[in-house]
Amino acid sequence: MIRTSLKLSCVALIAILSLLAADFANAHHVLGRPGYSLNEDSNTPPAVQGETHIDDFIVTYMVFPAFPRPHEPGRVNLYLKHDQGEAPFKGRVTFKIRGNSWLSWLWGDEDSATLGTQAPDDSVFRQGFVFPDNGDYIVSAEFEAGGKPYNVEFPLRVGTPTPMGFVFGFVLLALVVFVAIQRRRAMTGKLRDLHTNGGKP
């Protein structure tokens, strides 16, 4: 009985680890595309949009299309301007991508990949991409101004990833219930044996 419980517990643990490994978004296979992979006529509402202030720069970013999917082209639009005026940034911006799951923290930034380095096009930095799989990712835009490096990061969801937190919780609950049932069966068996033997152990 104990050996069977241990075997089943090991199988459940392997299943949990396999499901969690599937949540790891591998950014090595994300393909960068030139900024013209999507033209202005193909714009849809952005999937991600935000603005942040980093030292001397105001950064605005948008990701198209509204619902990024695997194997379909998408684009990041980035606007950079100095906060002390309307002068846009004239340098280059390097776009990178990495997985955004808790497993990615175990491997650090080893899974990061460079999408490309873009020059401004009408004051906008455009970087195309194609994702091979569903998943959660972190997009980063890196540039240098006045000898100082800058980095802007924002999350991006591609497709509909499996809610691994829910799956993990469900499997863990099932494992706890299974162990409780096995312990109850073992106690019932012992009581039955005592009753059969006339109360003798």
C-alpha positions as CSV (number, residue, x, y, z in Angstrom):
1,M,0.0,0.0,0.0
2,I,2.8,2.4,1.0
3,R,4.8,1.5,-2.2
4,T,1.7,2.1,-4.3
5,S,1.2,5.5,-2.7
6,L,4.8,6.5,-3.3
7,K,4.7,5.5,-6.9
8,L,1.5,7.4,-7.5
9,S,3.0,10.5,-5.7
10,C,6.1,10.3,-7.9
11,V,3.9,10.1,-11.0
12,A,1.9,13.1,-9.9
13,L,5.1,15.1,-9.1
14,I,6.5,14.3,-12.6
15,A,3.2,15.4,-14.1
16,I,3.3,18.7,-12.2
17,L,6.9,19.4,-13.3
18,S,6.1,18.6,-16.9
19,L,3.1,21.1,-16.9
20,L,5.2,23.8,-15.3
21,A,8.0,23.2,-17.8
22,A,5.4,23.8,-20.6
23,D,4.8,27.2,-19.1
24,F,8.4,28.3,-19.8
25,A,8.4,30.6,-22.8
26,N,11.5,30.0,-24.8
27,A,12.5,33.3,-26.5
28,H,15.4,31.8,-28.5
29,H,13.0,31.1,-31.4
30,V,11.3,34.4,-31.6
31,L,12.0,35.9,-35.0
32,G,12.7,39.6,-35.4
33,R,11.3,41.2,-38.6
34,P,12.1,44.5,-40.2
35,G,9.9,47.4,-39.1
36,Y,8.1,47.4,-42.5
37,S,6.7,43.9,-41.9
38,L,3.4,45.6,-41.0
39,N,2.5,48.8,-42.7
40,E,0.4,51.6,-41.2
41,D,-2.7,50.4,-43.1
42,S,-2.6,47.2,-41.1
43,N,-2.8,48.9,-37.7
44,T,-5.3,47.6,-35.2
45,P,-5.9,48.7,-31.6
46,P,-2.7,47.9,-29.6
47,A,-2.3,44.8,-27.4
48,V,-0.1,46.8,-25.1
49,Q,0.2,50.5,-24.7
50,G,2.0,52.6,-22.1
51,E,4.1,55.6,-21.3
52,T,6.9,56.0,-18.8
53,H,9.5,58.7,-17.8
54,I,13.1,57.6,-17.6
55,D,15.5,60.3,-16.6
56,D,15.6,62.8,-19.5
57,F,13.3,60.8,-21.8
58,I,9.6,60.2,-22.2
59,V,9.0,56.8,-23.7
60,T,5.7,55.7,-25.3
61,Y,5.3,52.1,-26.6
62,M,2.6,50.2,-28.4
63,V,2.4,46.6,-29.6
64,F,0.3,45.5,-32.6
65,P,-2.0,43.7,-33.3
66,A,-4.6,43.8,-30.6
67,F,-4.3,40.0,-30.0
68,P,-0.9,38.7,-30.9
69,R,-0.9,35.1,-32.0
70,P,1.8,32.5,-32.7
71,H,3.2,32.5,-36.3
72,E,1.5,35.8,-37.1
73,P,3.5,39.0,-37.6
74,G,3.4,41.7,-35.0
75,R,5.1,45.0,-34.4
76,V,6.4,47.2,-31.6
77,N,6.2,51.0,-32.0
78,L,8.4,53.0,-29.7
79,Y,8.4,56.8,-29.4
80,L,11.3,58.6,-27.6
81,K,11.6,62.3,-26.9
82,H,13.5,64.5,-24.4
83,D,11.4,65.7,-21.5
84,Q,12.7,69.3,-21.9
85,G,11.2,69.8,-25.3
86,E,9.8,68.1,-28.3
87,A,13.1,67.0,-29.8
88,P,12.9,63.2,-30.7
89,F,15.7,60.8,-30.0
90,K,18.0,60.4,-33.1
91,G,19.9,57.3,-32.0
92,R,19.2,53.6,-32.4
93,V,17.1,51.2,-30.3
94,T,17.8,47.5,-29.8
95,F,14.7,45.4,-29.1
96,K,15.0,42.1,-27.1
97,I,12.6,39.5,-25.9
98,R,12.6,36.9,-23.1
99,G,10.2,34.5,-21.4
100,N,8.1,35.8,-18.6
101,S,7.4,32.8,-16.3
102,W,8.6,32.0,-12.9
103,L,10.8,29.3,-14.3
104,S,12.6,31.9,-16.4
105,W,13.9,33.4,-13.2
106,L,15.8,30.1,-12.5
107,W,17.8,30.6,-15.8
108,G,18.2,34.3,-15.5
109,D,18.4,36.0,-18.9
110,E,19.9,33.0,-20.7
111,D,16.7,32.7,-22.8
112,S,16.7,36.3,-24.1
113,A,16.9,36.9,-27.8
114,T,17.6,40.1,-29.8
115,L,14.8,41.0,-32.3
116,G,16.8,43.7,-34.0
117,T,18.2,47.2,-33.9
118,Q,16.2,50.0,-35.4
119,A,16.8,53.6,-36.5
120,P,14.0,56.1,-36.2
121,D,11.5,56.2,-39.1
122,D,9.6,59.5,-39.0
123,S,10.5,59.7,-35.2
124,V,9.1,56.2,-34.6
125,F,11.2,53.0,-33.8
126,R,9.4,50.1,-35.4
127,Q,10.4,46.5,-34.7
128,G,8.5,43.5,-36.2
129,F,8.4,40.0,-34.6
130,V,6.9,36.5,-35.1
131,F,6.4,34.3,-32.0
132,P,6.4,30.5,-32.5
133,D,4.4,29.6,-29.4
134,N,1.8,30.9,-26.9
135,G,3.3,32.4,-23.8
136,D,4.0,35.4,-21.7
137,Y,7.0,37.4,-22.7
138,I,9.0,40.5,-21.6
139,V,9.9,43.0,-24.4
140,S,12.8,45.3,-23.7
141,A,14.0,48.4,-25.7
142,E,17.6,49.4,-25.0
143,F,19.3,52.6,-26.1
144,E,22.2,54.8,-25.1
145,A,22.2,58.6,-24.8
146,G,25.0,60.8,-23.5
147,G,27.1,57.7,-22.7
148,K,24.4,56.4,-20.4
149,P,22.4,53.2,-21.1
150,Y,18.6,53.1,-20.9
151,N,16.3,50.1,-20.8
152,V,12.5,50.0,-21.0
153,E,10.6,46.8,-20.4
154,F,7.0,45.8,-20.6
155,P,5.0,42.5,-20.6
156,L,3.4,40.9,-23.7
157,R,1.0,37.9,-23.9
158,V,0.9,35.9,-27.1
159,G,-2.0,33.7,-27.7
160,T,-3.9,32.1,-24.8
161,P,-1.3,30.4,-22.5
162,T,-2.6,27.7,-20.2
163,P,-3.3,29.1,-16.7
164,M,-0.5,27.1,-15.1
165,G,-1.2,28.4,-11.6
166,F,-4.7,27.0,-11.8
167,V,-3.4,23.6,-13.1
168,F,-0.7,23.4,-10.4
169,G,-3.3,24.2,-7.7
170,F,-5.7,21.6,-9.1
171,V,-3.0,18.9,-9.3
172,L,-1.7,19.7,-5.8
173,L,-5.3,19.5,-4.4
174,A,-5.9,16.2,-6.1
175,L,-2.6,14.8,-4.7
176,V,-3.6,15.9,-1.1
177,V,-7.0,14.3,-1.4
178,F,-5.5,11.1,-2.8
179,V,-3.0,10.9,0.1
180,A,-5.8,11.6,2.7
181,I,-8.0,8.8,1.1
182,Q,-5.0,6.3,1.2
183,R,-4.3,7.1,4.9
184,R,-8.0,6.6,5.7
185,R,-8.0,3.3,3.9
186,A,-4.9,2.2,5.8
187,M,-6.5,3.1,9.1
188,T,-9.7,1.3,8.2
189,G,-7.7,-1.8,7.2
190,K,-5.9,-1.8,10.6
191,L,-9.2,-1.5,12.5
192,R,-10.7,-4.3,10.5
193,D,-7.7,-6.5,11.2
194,L,-7.9,-5.7,14.9
195,H,-11.6,-6.6,14.9
196,T,-11.0,-9.8,13.1
197,N,-8.2,-10.8,15.5
198,G,-10.4,-10.1,18.5
199,G,-8.7,-6.9,19.4
200,K,-5.2,-8.4,19.3
201,P,-2.6,-6.5,17.3
